[in-house]
């Protein structure tokens, strides 16, 4: 039950599935229902998603698997099934589209919805429609989600995290500034460790602290972000929900609990990240021409390198080889000694429909065509027999 004076007047929502990957695995294998489940790689891999039972033990996304298993040794580890998650995501997206054409996906398991003006069409206010969406997800798909309802995107996303799992939270206009005031500025989407350190150096830890600054002073201190910070401090966000926003890039990254310098371990991470990016590209039937490698040093310095391919690709093998080449050029110091890194990421951009991608033979790499055929065959086998049917040795590093 939910009571709020503005619950029937608000129409901007954010829906986020609860522990999406792990929930799909529990749905498809009832024996896992009451067990802690971790979706991720081998013992030297990282956690993609942990169910809420595992989270009670301290397991979190992007945590190294050995650390997660140390915290929760009884956990069941399941390898990700990208194609299955993409299929479920499409089913949820179709349910959303029945409520409003203004759906802006953020990932496979979350999206913004603009339900303003839909009450007359459906005979019910947005809050009721959203409750119906969650109930339908549970009855038809066996999955739960959490909803945040407010008057803009910034607050709707914050609200969806307030009462997980199976939550429904509302932030009204009248309470916006009072709600934000004592809360940490880390709630601002995109403010990571470096941004938080910069704000703390200026004495800004909460929204109340941020609100004491004038827009001129924030602009002088933080440049182009100054106006945005001033607006968000007051809960203002004019961004529209756009269903037609094109996907500009696909990326995946992982932050290590401890800095890693071992090139072999980092190579395993590069392969797994390339495989995740490739799975998402294949699920969306798109390909990209630019591969990006992202590295963050122990002192939080960010290093980004890009390589342009001769033709668009959606193959993990091609992504991996391009990213590994970038790493070989940037991951070592001037004397050739391995450098330590706290974060590594792989991305694909300059995206286009996949038709015509990965067709041209590489005269400098005669084995490329054979590896491409092998990867397509591997995808088909995994789709039929499960993600563990074939595993590259590189993925176990």
Secondary structure, DSSP 8 states (H G I E B T S, - for coil): ----TTTTT--EEEEEESSHHHHHHHHH-GGGTTS-EEEE-STTSBEEEE-HHHHHTT--TT-BHHHHHHH-TT-EEE---HHHHHHHHHHHHHHHHHH-S-EEEEETTEEEEE-TT-HHHHTS-HHHHHHHHHHHIIIIIS--EEEEEESSHHHHHHHHTTT-SS-EEE--STTHHHHHHTSBGGGSTT--HHHHHHHHHTT--BHHHHHTS-HHHHHHHHTTHHHHHHHHHTT-------TT----EEEEEEEEEEEE--HHHHHHHHHHHHHHHHHHHHHHTEEEEEEEEEEE-TT--EEEEEEEEEEEE--HHHHHHHHHHHHHHHSB-TTS-B--EEEEEEEEEEEEESTTTT-S--TT-TTHHHHHHHHHHHHHHHHHH-TTSS--GGGG-
